[in-house]
């Protein structure tokens, strides 16, 4: 592990050099919000972005992705045989990803890269990607990352962690991927390790002290699943929900998708699109039966998945990194922090 001091006057030229070897993705202003997107030649990431509406998981798991294709023209070889669609998996780098979003990518890995099945689209994109994180020095009012198992200076899933030191960035190089990116960008000014560690420690303590909200999760794993499922508070939580799906689309750890085939002329493709468990169509069977036809059932499913089913299956914390996006953007003020604390404290009435 080494530390590099990057003068901000050298940052722009470093991004230009890195762009010759990597596809660069970063936060950019789009109307009144920031979004992560592919950077054009000469375009720089907005490192002052507080929080993007959507997380950068779309770099690995696009909102719409062509996965298979074929031709229906019987004069062509292999007609009607679906084959993997071509995609660019050349080296890419996500610049300015928040530490909590990097942890979210690692949680998504538990679904897409397993011993039983490896999603080739996710795995190839993940292998090609370098994550250059930017520590959060001024947490938002929605931030509860520390209690969610992450934090403003967390390192899990990152190859480089940057700390904004006003006139410069102090970079903590964590992996071989990170070293390769720093070399490609021409960032070579090494900082004394002891001095750099002290700076990171001080900045981390100050940032964590600025986080004012938290969730309680210590009892979730011990709770009886059926007791939580049958708890009386779900109707109250779901009362105001309009099933818009905003919470699922802004969430950096949601992985639900739908598969559709589209045909135009003799060309046929199969695509996958992000989907939401908050939609009444999500679990609608071909028979017409819907096991979660009621809003309360869908709201319960969302929170039980993130805060109980995931905990029981993986024993790696909750499926929430504390970014606060769902709290900030929910139009009816449903708050996952309150739900989590309610679940954590719940005790069923004794007969």
N, C-alpha and C positions, 0 to 999 in steps of 0.2 A: 504494500500500500504506500502511495506517495501523495504529497500535496503539491498543487501547482497554483501559483498566483497569476491570474489573468487580468491584465490591465484592460479596462473597458474600452480604451482607445484601440486595443488590438483585437477586441471581440469581433467586430464586423469583418475584418480581414480573415480572421480565423474561421468564421462561418462560411465565407466565400471559398476558402481552401477546402474545408470539410465537404462542401457541396459538390466538389469534383469527384469525391469518392463515395458519398452517401446521398441517398434521398433524404432530405431534411423535412421534418414535420415539427410544427411549433404553434404556440398560441398567436392568433392574429385577431384584430378587431373586426367584427362583422356587425354593422349597425350599432346597437347599444350594448352588445355582448362580445365576449371573446370565445373563439372556437379553435380547436386544433385542426390544422389542415396542412397539406403538402405545401412547402414554401417554394415559390418560383425563384428563378435565378435572380440573385441580388436582393431578395426579400428576406427580412430578418424577423426572428420571433420576437413578440412583444413580451419582454421579460418582466414588465411591470404589471402584467395581468394578474388580478387578484384570484379569480377562479373562473374557469371556463364553464359554460352551461353544460356541455357534454364532456365526458372524460376522453382521454386519448386512446381508450380501448379500441376505437374504430380503426386505428392504424393496423391492428391485428385482426380485428373482427368487424369488418365494415357493416354499415347499416344495410346495405344491399350488396351481395357478392355473387357473381356468376361462378358456379362450381363445376357444372358439366355442360357439354354441348355436343350436338350431332347434326347431321344432315338427313333430311327425308328424301333426298334425291336418289332414287334407286340406281342411277347411272354412276354414282360415286362409290368408291370402296368404303367399307365399314359404315354404310348408311344404316340409320336407325340404331347405331351402337353409341351409347353415351360415353364420352371420354372427358377426362379432366380438362377444364378450361385453362388456357394459358394465363399466367400472371407474372408480374415482375417481383421476384424475391431477391433482387440485388440488395446490398447492404443499405440499411436505412437507420436513421437516428431520430429519436423523439427528444426534442430540446425543451427544457423547462417543465417537464412533468413534475407534478407535486408528489412528494413521498407517499402520501396516502393512495394516490392513483397507481403508483408503481406497485404498492402492496396489493391493490385490487387486481392487477395483472397476474400476480402470483396466485391469487385465489381462483381466478378464472382458469389458470393452468391446471388446477385440480379437476376441472370438468373436461377440458379439451385434450389433455395430455396425461393419460392414465395407463396403467399396466394392461388393462383390457382393451382399450381403444385409444388411438392417437388420431385426432382430427388433422389431416395433412395440411389443410389451409392455414389453420392456426399455428401448427408446429413449424411449418416452413417460414411463416411470417415472424414468429417469435425468434427463431434461430437467426434471422437476418437483422434483427432490431437491436440497437444499442439505446439504452435509456439514460439520458442525461438529466438528472433531477435538479430542481431548484428548491432549496429549503424555504419553508414558510416562516418569515421573520415577524410578520404581523398577522396573526390568525384572525379569521372572520368571526363574527358573533355566532355563526352556525357550526363552527369547528368543534368537534369532540373527538379528534383523532387519537389522542393519547389513551383515553379509556376504551377506545375501540381496537387497541392493539397496534396502532401505528404512531404517528406523531409528526410534528413539523420538520424534524431532522432525521426521520427514520431512513434506514438504508436498504431495507429488504427490496429486492427486485431491481435495484439501481446499479448501473455500471460506473457512473460518476455522480457525486452530489456537490452541487454548487451552493455556496453561501454568498449572499450579496453584501459586500463590504464597502458600499458607497462608490468609491472610485475604481474598484476592482472586484473580481469574483475569486473567492478561494475555493479551489476544486479539490475534492477528496476522491482520488482515483481508486475504485474498489475492485475492478476486475480486469482481465486481459482485454475484454471488449472496450472497456473504458480507456485503457492505455493506448489501444489502437486508434481510437477516435481522437484522443488528445494529440497523438503524433500526426494524424492526418490534418488536424486543424493548426498544427504548428505551435501548440501550447507547451512550452518547454521550461518556463521559469519556475523551478522547484522552490518550495517554501520549506523552512525548517519544520520538521515533523512535530517537535514538542511545542513550538510556538503556535503552529496551526491547530493542534489538538486543543490547546487552551482556548483559542478563539472559538472553535466549534462548540466546545463545552459551554462557554459563557453564553453564546448566542442561542444555543439549544435551551438552556435553562430559562433565559429571558422569554423565548417564544412560548415554551410550555406554560410559563407563569401567566401568559396572556390568554390562555384558553379557559373560558369561564363555565363551560358546560361539560357534562359527563354522563355516561351510561353505566348502569350496574349490570354485570354479566356473571358474577361469581356463582350464582345458584342455577343458572339455566341448564347446565348439563345434568344436574341432579333432579330436575323437575320431571314428573311423570308426563309423558307425551300426551296421553289421553286426557289427563287432568287439564293441561293447557288448552288442548283442542276443544274441550267442552266447557271452558271457562265462561262465565257470564258477561265478561266485559267486551266481547267482540262486537256485539251489536252497537254498543256505545261508540266504540272506535270507528266503526264503519258507517255510522249514521250520516255523516256529511259527505262521504266519498261519492264522487260523480263518475268514477271509473274512467277518467281521462287518460290514464297510463303515464302521466308525466313522471311520476316517481320511478317507474321502471326504465324509462328512456334516459333519464339523467343519471341513473345509478351506474357507477363504474364496475359493479360486480354482477349485474344482471346478464344472464347468458341465453335467455330463451329466444328461439328463432322458429320461423316457419319456412317450409320448402314449397316452391311453386315452379311449374313448368310453363314456359311461354314459347309460342311458335309463331313465326312470321314467314310466310312463303314456305320454303323448304328448310329453313333454319330453325332449330329447336334448342332451347337452352333451359337449364335448371338453375334457379337462383335461390338463395336463402336470404331472408330479411329478418331484422329484429322483430320480435313479437312481444306482447305483454300479457302476463297472467291476469291483468285487471280487466281484460276484455271478455265479455260474455261469449264471444266466439272462440276463445282460446281452447276451451275444453269441450266444445260442441262436437258430439259424435256424429258419424254419418247416419246413424239410426234416428237422430233427432234428440237423443238423450243428452243431457248436460249435467254432469255431476257437481258442477259449481255454477249453477244458474243464478244464484242470488249474490248480490254485492257483498254481503257479510262473509260469505264463503270465500270469495276471491280475496278480500282484504285479509282474512285470517290466513289463507294460503301464503300470501306474500310474506307476512311477518313470521309465520311459523317456519317457512323455508329458510329465511335469513337468520333467524334467531334461535331456532330449535333443531329442525331437521339437519341443517348444515353442521351445527355444533355436534350433534350426536354421530353423524357419519364420519366427519373428518377430524374432530378433536383439535382444530386449529383456530379456535376463536370463533366469532360470529362471521357471517357473510356480510359484514358492514365495516367500512374502514373509517367512518366518522367524518366524511367530507362535508356533510350537511346539505348537499344539493337538493335532496328530496324535501327537506324541511323548508329550504328557501323558496322552492318553486311550486310546492303544493298549493293549488288555488283555494283549498278549504282548510288549510292549516293542520293537517294530520302530521303528527310529529313522532318520528321513529324513536326518539329518545324517551318520550313518555311511554310509548308502547313497550319498549324494551324493559324499562324500569318496572312497569306494571307486571309484565311476564316474570321478571326476575323475583319479584316480591310475592307473587301469587301463592296462596295456600288455599286449597279447596276446603269447603266447609265439611266438618266431620259429621257423619250420619248419627 
